[in-house]
Each structure stands twice: as structure tokens, then as C-alpha cells.
Amino acid sequence: MVRKTDKTKSNTPRLDCGVIVCCVLGALIFLGCLAPVLPWRMAAADPTFGSRFPDKRVFSLLTAGDPNRKQVTWMTLSKDICLYASAMQGQDVGSTLAGLLAPIPIIGGAARSCKNWQLCQAHSLERCKAYTAVKFAGLGAAGCFALGAVLSLATVISLCSEPLDAVKKKKLPACMTTMWVSIVGPVLGLGGIAMWVMWTTASFHAIQKSAYYPWPANSLGPYLAAVGVGVLFIGTIMAGVRSKESVRFPGKGKDETEGEGGGGEGQGEDDFGYGG
């Protein structure tokens, strides 16, 4: 037998560690993207709004900032706005409109005379549609990141469940399963980023067409999620490389060890091919 040099040794153990580190780190980043305190969009303070919004307004996947600097869920915000828009379309809103305005400080005092203002009515309906779209975009993106984090951890479980000593025909399918599972995580993360950025961009542009609305620019959230996608993508590449390594350097199983140590060809030769 010819002695294997260092260049021909398998890098699988180091690749295993790389896949595990990338998947765990990527999963943690995705879970961090769901935090309400992480800004995904941010609108700077605008003097046009006066004391109603004295500070910047922060939007996360599931919440939006209110004038009191508190975070309100998109579900609550869209529900209140749509209730207000529906009330405005009625013939006589009266006290119902006044009652609806109380818990919705973002509408402003001018909205009390808005029932006879056609442009304001149209804008309230447009804002209802936009906030509803943002709500579903946030829920969809959050679902993508949560599922991506779960599948990234599932990649680690799949890798650790692979047989340590197996013949090639058993080792390769296990490595391929790990690789395919690792692909889904970054794909879901990329889909979540695209869903949020594209839907919110279209929704806020639609609001600006019928009224003045400070533009909320992309903030930390999309970029942090992109880092998570990049980390998981590196893990996917490592998982693909290690599946190739498993073909070049398969573990020794029973099928490969038969005949060793008993009368086989080359018996009695040292590591350099010479007899003792």
C-alpha cells in the first residue's frame, strides 16, 4: 500500500464543524430578526407632523411605532385604520366616528371633518389596504425566518445523525440529505427579505400617492437578515463539499474491510510497498 500524504486526507471533520457553526449562527440571526425592537424600516422625525410624531417612527416585521413611542402590532393598527375607513364611508358617522378617533391618535384632529372630504375618504381606504398588505408581508416574512431557523437547526441534527463508519452507498445519501436540508434555510431567508422589502415599498408608495407620508427607509433588519442568508449559504457550500468528500474518502464498513489481515494481496509489505 502507498502511504497517503497530508494532501489526500479528508477534510470532512473540519467541514462538519463549519456547517454546524454556520447553521447555528444563521438560525440565531434569523430568530433575532423577529424581535420587535429590531427596526426594519424607519421614518425620520418630520416637522410637518408637529407634536403628533416628535420622534422618528420605527417599523419592525410585526409592529409599528405610535406617537407615544410605543410599538403597536400591524394587526391592531390595520384593524383600527380599516374600522375608521369603513365608518367614514357611512352616511352618518356621528358619535361612532368620534369614538373610533379616540384610540387612533395617528389620524389627527383634521380627520374629524373628513367624512365630507372625498380625497380624505379615498386616502383612508388606501391606507387600510396598505397597512393590511404590510401586516401580511410581516407575517409572511416572519414565518420564512422562523421556518428557516428551524431547518437550519435540522441540518445540524441531520449531520450529527449520519453514520460515522459506513460504506459509500450508505454514507453518500446521508450527506446528500444534509446538503438538501441546508439549502432550504437561506432560500427561505432570501424569500422573507424580498417579501418584506417589495411589499412594503409598494404599500408605502401607494399611501404617498394620495397624501403626504414620510418615507420609511430600510433600516437594520433587511441587512442583518442578508448577513444570516450569507452565513447559511456558506454552510450550504460546505455541506456540498463534504458530500463530495464522502465519495472520495468513504468510511470503512464491513464490505470494505473484508479480506484485510488474512492472506490478501500485499500481505507482509510495509507502508512503502516493500516486503519485511
GIPEQUI-V27480 format. One record per residue. N is the residue number from 1. SS is DSSP state (~ for helix, > for strand, _ for the rest). PHI is phi in radians with two decimals (* if undefined). PSI is psi in whole degrees, 0 to 359 (none if undefined). Layout:
# GIPEQUI-V27480
n = {N | N}
ss = {SS | SS}
phi = {PHI | PHI}
psi = {PSI | PSI}
This chain:
# GIPEQUI-V27480
n = {1 | 2 | 3 | 4 | 5 | 6 | 7 | 8 | 9 | 10 | 11 | 12 | 13 | 14 | 15 | 16 | 17 | 18 | 19 | 20 | 21 | 22 | 23 | 24 | 25 | 26 | 27 | 28 | 29 | 30 | 31 | 32 | 33 | 34 | 35 | 36 | 37 | 38 | 39 | 40 | 41 | 42 | 43 | 44 | 45 | 46 | 47 | 48 | 49 | 50 | 51 | 52 | 53 | 54 | 55 | 56 | 57 | 58 | 59 | 60 | 61 | 62 | 63 | 64 | 65 | 66 | 67 | 68 | 69 | 70 | 71 | 72 | 73 | 74 | 75 | 76 | 77 | 78 | 79 | 80 | 81 | 82 | 83 | 84 | 85 | 86 | 87 | 88 | 89 | 90 | 91 | 92 | 93 | 94 | 95 | 96 | 97 | 98 | 99 | 100 | 101 | 102 | 103 | 104 | 105 | 106 | 107 | 108 | 109 | 110 | 111 | 112 | 113 | 114 | 115 | 116 | 117 | 118 | 119 | 120 | 121 | 122 | 123 | 124 | 125 | 126 | 127 | 128 | 129 | 130 | 131 | 132 | 133 | 134 | 135 | 136 | 137 | 138 | 139 | 140 | 141 | 142 | 143 | 144 | 145 | 146 | 147 | 148 | 149 | 150 | 151 | 152 | 153 | 154 | 155 | 156 | 157 | 158 | 159 | 160 | 161 | 162 | 163 | 164 | 165 | 166 | 167 | 168 | 169 | 170 | 171 | 172 | 173 | 174 | 175 | 176 | 177 | 178 | 179 | 180 | 181 | 182 | 183 | 184 | 185 | 186 | 187 | 188 | 189 | 190 | 191 | 192 | 193 | 194 | 195 | 196 | 197 | 198 | 199 | 200 | 201 | 202 | 203 | 204 | 205 | 206 | 207 | 208 | 209 | 210 | 211 | 212 | 213 | 214 | 215 | 216 | 217 | 218 | 219 | 220 | 221 | 222 | 223 | 224 | 225 | 226 | 227 | 228 | 229 | 230 | 231 | 232 | 233 | 234 | 235 | 236 | 237 | 238 | 239 | 240 | 241 | 242 | 243 | 244 | 245 | 246 | 247 | 248 | 249 | 250 | 251 | 252 | 253 | 254 | 255 | 256 | 257 | 258 | 259 | 260 | 261 | 262 | 263 | 264 | 265 | 266 | 267 | 268 | 269 | 270 | 271 | 272 | 273 | 274 | 275 | 276}
ss = {_ | _ | _ | _ | _ | ~ | ~ | ~ | _ | _ | _ | ~ | ~ | ~ | ~ | ~ | ~ | ~ | ~ | ~ | ~ | ~ | ~ | ~ | ~ | ~ | ~ | ~ | ~ | ~ | ~ | ~ | _ | _ | _ | _ | _ | _ | _ | _ | > | > | > | _ | _ | _ | ~ | ~ | ~ | _ | _ | _ | _ | _ | _ | _ | > | > | > | _ | _ | _ | > | > | > | _ | _ | _ | _ | _ | > | > | > | ~ | ~ | ~ | ~ | ~ | ~ | ~ | ~ | ~ | ~ | ~ | ~ | ~ | ~ | ~ | _ | _ | _ | _ | _ | ~ | ~ | ~ | ~ | ~ | ~ | ~ | ~ | ~ | _ | _ | _ | _ | _ | _ | ~ | ~ | ~ | ~ | ~ | ~ | ~ | ~ | _ | ~ | ~ | ~ | ~ | ~ | ~ | ~ | ~ | ~ | ~ | ~ | ~ | ~ | ~ | ~ | ~ | ~ | ~ | ~ | ~ | ~ | ~ | ~ | ~ | ~ | ~ | ~ | ~ | ~ | ~ | ~ | ~ | ~ | ~ | ~ | ~ | ~ | ~ | ~ | ~ | ~ | ~ | ~ | _ | _ | _ | _ | _ | _ | _ | ~ | ~ | ~ | ~ | ~ | ~ | ~ | ~ | ~ | ~ | ~ | ~ | ~ | ~ | ~ | ~ | ~ | ~ | ~ | ~ | ~ | ~ | ~ | ~ | ~ | ~ | ~ | ~ | ~ | ~ | ~ | ~ | ~ | ~ | ~ | ~ | ~ | ~ | ~ | ~ | ~ | ~ | ~ | _ | _ | _ | _ | _ | _ | > | > | _ | ~ | ~ | ~ | ~ | ~ | ~ | ~ | ~ | ~ | ~ | ~ | ~ | ~ | ~ | ~ | ~ | ~ | ~ | ~ | ~ | ~ | ~ | ~ | ~ | ~ | ~ | ~ | ~ | ~ | _ | _ | _ | _ | _ | ~ | ~ | ~ | ~ | _ | _ | _ | _ | _ | _ | _ | _ | _ | _ | _ | > | _ | _ | _ | _ | _ | > | _}
phi = {* | -1.68 | -1.18 | -1.38 | -1.46 | -1.08 | -1.21 | -1.73 | -1.30 | -1.26 | -1.73 | -0.98 | -0.98 | -1.19 | -1.16 | -1.02 | -1.09 | -1.11 | -1.10 | -1.10 | -1.10 | -1.12 | -1.19 | -1.16 | -1.12 | -1.09 | -1.11 | -1.13 | -1.14 | -1.08 | -1.16 | -1.14 | -1.14 | -1.46 | -1.12 | -1.10 | -1.39 | -1.47 | -1.34 | -1.75 | -2.45 | -2.57 | -1.87 | -1.19 | -1.05 | -2.09 | -1.10 | -1.06 | -1.50 | 1.06 | -1.44 | -1.22 | -2.30 | -1.25 | -2.19 | -1.07 | -1.95 | -1.90 | -2.10 | -1.94 | -1.08 | -2.05 | -2.39 | -2.41 | -1.31 | -1.96 | -1.07 | -1.54 | 1.14 | -1.91 | -1.67 | -1.98 | -1.15 | -1.09 | -1.12 | -1.17 | -1.12 | -1.15 | -1.11 | -1.13 | -1.14 | -1.20 | -1.12 | -1.14 | -1.11 | -1.17 | -1.13 | -1.16 | -1.39 | -1.27 | -1.28 | -2.44 | -1.50 | 0.82 | -1.21 | -1.06 | -1.12 | -1.11 | -1.20 | -1.24 | -1.22 | -1.03 | -1.48 | -2.11 | -1.19 | -1.33 | -1.25 | 1.66 | -1.14 | -1.10 | -1.23 | -1.19 | -1.82 | -1.51 | -1.16 | -1.80 | -1.93 | -1.07 | -1.13 | -1.20 | -1.10 | -1.11 | -1.19 | -1.10 | -1.18 | -1.14 | -1.21 | -1.06 | -1.11 | -1.16 | -1.15 | -1.14 | -1.12 | -1.13 | -1.03 | -1.22 | -1.11 | -1.15 | -1.13 | -1.14 | -1.14 | -1.08 | -1.11 | -1.10 | -1.21 | -1.13 | -1.18 | -1.09 | -1.15 | -1.11 | -1.23 | -1.15 | -1.21 | -1.13 | -1.08 | -1.10 | -1.11 | -1.11 | -1.14 | -1.24 | -1.56 | -1.18 | -1.15 | -1.27 | -2.08 | -2.53 | -1.25 | -1.00 | -1.21 | -1.77 | -1.29 | -1.09 | -1.03 | -1.15 | -1.16 | -1.16 | -1.08 | -1.05 | -1.12 | -1.16 | -1.13 | -1.19 | -1.24 | -1.16 | -0.98 | -1.15 | -1.14 | -1.12 | -1.09 | -1.13 | -1.14 | -1.12 | -1.10 | -1.09 | -1.07 | -1.17 | -1.12 | -1.23 | -1.19 | -1.22 | -1.07 | -1.12 | -1.19 | -1.23 | -1.13 | -1.12 | -1.12 | -1.20 | -1.24 | -1.98 | -2.89 | -1.29 | -2.63 | -1.02 | -1.30 | -1.51 | -1.39 | -1.05 | -2.04 | -1.21 | -0.91 | -1.04 | -1.28 | -1.15 | -1.11 | -1.12 | -1.09 | -1.04 | -1.09 | -1.11 | -1.10 | -1.17 | -1.15 | -1.09 | -1.09 | -1.13 | -1.09 | -1.10 | -1.13 | -1.21 | -1.16 | -1.21 | -1.19 | -1.24 | -1.11 | -1.17 | -1.36 | -1.28 | -2.23 | -1.19 | -1.22 | -1.52 | -1.94 | -1.11 | -1.13 | -1.61 | -1.74 | -1.15 | 1.57 | -1.33 | 1.46 | -2.58 | 1.15 | -1.36 | -1.17 | 1.56 | -1.12 | 1.58 | -1.52 | -1.45 | -1.13 | -1.76 | 1.56 | -1.84 | -1.22 | -1.35}
psi = {147 | 132 | 135 | 135 | 172 | 332 | 337 | 2 | 150 | 141 | 12 | 313 | 317 | 323 | 322 | 313 | 320 | 317 | 316 | 314 | 314 | 318 | 317 | 316 | 316 | 320 | 319 | 321 | 316 | 318 | 324 | 331 | 342 | 350 | 133 | 336 | 349 | 117 | 128 | 329 | 152 | 130 | 126 | 158 | 134 | 122 | 341 | 328 | 353 | 229 | 354 | 321 | 78 | 344 | 173 | 154 | 128 | 135 | 129 | 185 | 324 | 354 | 164 | 147 | 146 | 176 | 338 | 12 | 28 | 157 | 128 | 138 | 149 | 330 | 315 | 316 | 313 | 324 | 315 | 317 | 319 | 324 | 319 | 317 | 321 | 320 | 325 | 334 | 347 | 165 | 324 | 99 | 323 | 233 | 334 | 316 | 318 | 322 | 325 | 328 | 333 | 312 | 4 | 78 | 344 | 346 | 318 | 159 | 331 | 339 | 347 | 335 | 21 | 349 | 338 | 12 | 104 | 321 | 320 | 323 | 316 | 322 | 322 | 321 | 321 | 321 | 325 | 314 | 318 | 314 | 325 | 319 | 319 | 322 | 312 | 327 | 318 | 318 | 318 | 316 | 318 | 321 | 320 | 316 | 320 | 315 | 323 | 321 | 319 | 316 | 331 | 318 | 328 | 329 | 317 | 318 | 318 | 319 | 316 | 342 | 355 | 144 | 133 | 316 | 100 | 154 | 166 | 320 | 344 | 327 | 318 | 312 | 323 | 318 | 322 | 323 | 315 | 319 | 314 | 323 | 323 | 337 | 325 | 323 | 302 | 330 | 317 | 319 | 317 | 321 | 322 | 318 | 312 | 319 | 312 | 310 | 314 | 314 | 318 | 324 | 312 | 321 | 314 | 328 | 322 | 322 | 319 | 343 | 334 | 353 | 165 | 133 | 118 | 132 | 122 | 109 | 159 | 139 | 215 | 326 | 303 | 325 | 322 | 319 | 323 | 324 | 317 | 318 | 318 | 318 | 315 | 326 | 321 | 319 | 323 | 319 | 317 | 321 | 324 | 320 | 319 | 332 | 326 | 323 | 326 | 336 | 320 | 322 | 69 | 152 | 158 | 120 | 191 | 323 | 331 | 343 | 0 | 136 | 351 | 139 | 8 | 94 | 14 | 174 | 134 | 5 | 137 | 357 | 146 | 188 | 340 | 9 | 6 | 147 | 157 | none}
